[in-house]
Amino acid sequence: MNGFNVFEESLRQVSNKLGTFKLKVQDENFEIFESHVHAGRSIICQPYECEDALNSVYVIRGKLYHSNEDRYISSGSWFTFKNLEETQHLSVVEETSLLTIRNKNITEHQLDFMERIVPFMDEIQLKDHYTDEHCNRTGNLAVQIATFMKLDEVVIENILFLGKIHDVGKIKISESILNKPSRLTDDEYDIIKTHPQLGYEIIKHLVDYTHYAEIVRQHHERIDGSGYPDGLKSGEICMEAKVIAVADSFDAMTSDRPYRAGLSLEDAMSEMKRCSGVWYDPDVVNALLTILERTKKIK
């Protein structure tokens, strides 16, 4: 057609509980994609996405919070990134639609991985609504912590995806235990404690890279060796699991359960301080506390 093309349909479209993602135009080292992202999710902009490649993003509607710079980005705004030195984290404050134009082709790779992870998020939701919401909150907070700490971009991306399914092993545990309205017995708690290993077994068959499965397996380990399933100590626990452990514990502390009320923000922060250096990596706890103090000021 003499170089003139009309695209009436998306080249690829993926819709799931995270939102709807449409690859609209793609050519060598160039693509345009549209995304509608649900509130409460996280978006990260990674150095590998923009190495010598300009990414321009237009906020069609909605609102984002850019945690790196402690500012909001509203509808009608553009933001760009190229040759980033560190990962940028954006919280989706309300339903948000974005149009992204960039001179690099990576959207299909990202969508491929998303399609492998999201079905497990759906299974968690069907099994236990609390676990589903807990996993989402934990994943978002863990990514924010990792970004604040300026961890390696690969570590941050691992946390982005695996933080949201860290409890995937619970889909193999009886609903009568997961949804029990009273405190668990010792025997029932022992069954719950099998979920990191069950999650490991699920994830290792999902992807070839066994480190993903290890992250899930290790998220209940504690740096003094008192965790499970393997009683690992600080140097033996991967960074992703250390970050997820802190976010996971904080969310569990502050969440209401049928048999107890959640702790207040202040009491939960005090508990995290008490356990810092014993159960939890102190650098990760310090990052969490700094984020929470900043969040209190915003509110």
N, C-alpha and C positions, 0 to 999 in steps of 0.2 A: 504493500500500500504506500510505496514511496516514502516510508518513514513515518507516516501518520497513522496513529492507532487510537481507537476508542475502546475504553474498558467499561462495559456496562455492568459487569459482575466483579465481585472480589476474586482475586486469584486464589485466595485461601481464607477461610473464616473458621474461627474456633470460638464456641460459646460454652462457658462453664460457670461455676459459682464465683469465680474471680471477676468475670465480666465477659465482654465480647471483643474479639480481636480480629481485624480484617486487614489482610495484605492487599492493598489496592493496586499498586504499580511496582514493578520490579524490572530492573535492567542491570547491566554489569556495573557493580559498585554504586547502585542507586536504588532506593526503595521509598515508598510512601505507605504508611499504614495508619489505620484508625483504630482507636481503642476506647471502649467504654468500661470503666473500672468502678466496681462497687465500693461504697464507703467502708472504711475500716480496713482496707487493704494497704499494702506497701508497694512502692515503685522504687527501684534502684537504677541509677545511671552509673555504669561501670567504665573504668578506663579502657578495657579491651573493646568496648562498643565504639569508641570514638578516637582510636589511635589514628591520627592523621585523617580523621573523618568527622565532618561537621554534622551534628544532630540538632535539628531545629524542631521544637515542639510547640504547637499552638493549643492553648486551653480553650476548647470550643465552649464548654460550660463546666461548672463545678468549682471545686476549691481544693488546693493542695497545701500541705505544710512542709516546708523545706527545713528539715531538722538541722542540717549542717550550718545554715545561716540564721536559724530561728526566725523565719518569716513565712508569710502566707503568699501563695500565688493563686490569683483568681481568674475567672473567665475573661477572655479578651486579651490575656497576656501571652507573650512568647517567651520561651527560655531556650537557650542553646548550650551545648557542651561539646568540647573538642579537646583532645589530649589532656584529659583529666589526670590529676596527680593522685586523687583518692576518690573512693565511691561516694556518690551523692544519694541521700535518702529522702524520699517524699512520702508522707502519709496522705492517704486519700480521705479528706475530711468529709466530703459529701460526694454523691454520685458524680463522676467526672468523665467527660469525653475529651479525648486528645487526638490531634493530628500530628504525626511525626514524619519528617522528611530527613533522610540521611543518605550520605554517599558511602554506604557500606551495607552488604547483604548479610544480616544475621537473624532476621525475624523468624524465618522458618526453623532454624536451629532452636531458638527459644521456645517456639510453639510446640516443637516435637517433644522437648523435655517436659513442658507444661502438661501435655496430653498424657504423659506417663505417670505424672504425680497426682493430678486432680481426681482421677477415679478413686484413689484411696481416700481423699478428702471426702468424697461422696459417701463411701462406705462407712467412714467414721460418723458422718452425720446421721445416716440411717440407723446405726447401732446405738448411738448415745448423743443426744443433742448437746449436753453439757460438754462432753469431750470435744465435740466439733468446735464450739465457740471458744473453749479453752485453748485448743490448738491454734486457732486463728490469732487470738490475742497474744499467745506466747510467741508465735512466729513473727508477728509484727514487732513486738517489743525486742525480741532477740536481734532482729535485723537492725533496729535502731541502735541498740547497744554496740553491735559489731561495727557499724558505720562510725559511731562516735569514737570508738577505740582505734579507728583507722586500720583495721585488720586487712589482710591481703584480700584482694577482690575475689579470689576463688573461695576463700573461707566465707565471705559475706554471701556469695551466691549459693553456696551449700546451705547456709543457714536460712536464706530466703525460702528455699523449696522444702528442706527437710524439717525446719522448725514447725511448719504447718502440719506435718504428719508424724511428729516425733512419737505420738501415742498410737500409731497405727496398729501396733500389736494388740490393742484392746478390742479390735474387731474379732479376735479369736477367743475372747473371754465372755462368759455368760452374761446376758443382759440383767439377770436377776442380781448379779453381784455389782455390775456397773451402776445400776439404777436403784440400788438398795437405799431406802429412805432413812436407815439408821446406821450406826457405826458398824464397820466390818468386824467379823470375828478374826482371830489370829489366822485361822485356816484360810479364810476368804482373802485376807491381806496377802498371804503367801501366794495365792493364785494371782492377785493383781500384780505382784512383784515379778511375775513371769513375762509381763508385756514387753520389756525391752528386748528380751531374747526372741520373743515371738515376732516383734517388729523387725529384728535383724533378719530372721528367716524369710520374711516377706520381701524386704527390700533387696536382699542379695540376689533374689531371682528376678528382680525388676530391672536392674542395671548391672553392667559388667564391673563397674568400679566399686570394689568392696568397701572403700572408705565411707561411702554413703551409708551402708548398712551399719558400719561401726559407729557412726555418729548417733544413730537411733539406739543402738545397743548400749551406749555409754552415758545417755543423758540422765541417768539416776546414780552415776558414780559420784563420789565425794572426795575432795582432795586429801582428806585424812585417811582414806581407805575404808570408810564405814559404809560406803554405798553398795549398790548391787547392779548387775549380777556378779561381777568379778572382783569386787573390792579393790579396784584400781586406785592408785595414788596420783598426786598432782601431775608428775611428769609423764605418766602413762595415759592420761586422759587427753583426747584431742581438743583443740581450741573450740571447735564448733559445739561439742558437747558441754564444755564449761559454760559457754554463753547461754545455750538453751537451758541448762540446769538452773541458772539464776533467773531467767525470765519465767520458766516453768514454775519454779517454787514461789516466786513473787505473785504470779497470777493465781496460783492455788490458794495462797494465804489470804488474798483479798477477795476471793469469790465466795458467795453464799452457797452453802450446801444444805440439803434437807435436815441434817443433824447438827449443823452449827452455822453461826453467822461468820462472814468474812471479817478479817482484821481491818481496822482503819488504815489509811495510808501511812499515818505516822507510826502506828504500832508495827506495821509490816516493814517499814524502813528500819525501825529499831531492831527487829528480828534479823533482817539481812545483815546489819552491821555486826550483831552478836555472832553470827555464823561465818562472817567473812574471815578467811584464812584458816577456817576449820573445815567447813563443808564446801565453801564456795571460793573461787579464785578472787582474791581481793581487788585486782585490777578490774575485773568484770563487775563486781559489786560497786566499786567506786563510780564506774561509768553509769550503772543503773541509777544510783543515788543522785548523781549530777543531772541526769535526764529528768528524774522525778521532781527535783527542786525547780528546774527550769519550767516544767509543765505546770507546777503549782502557780508560778508567777504569771504564766500565760492566762490561766483560768481566772 
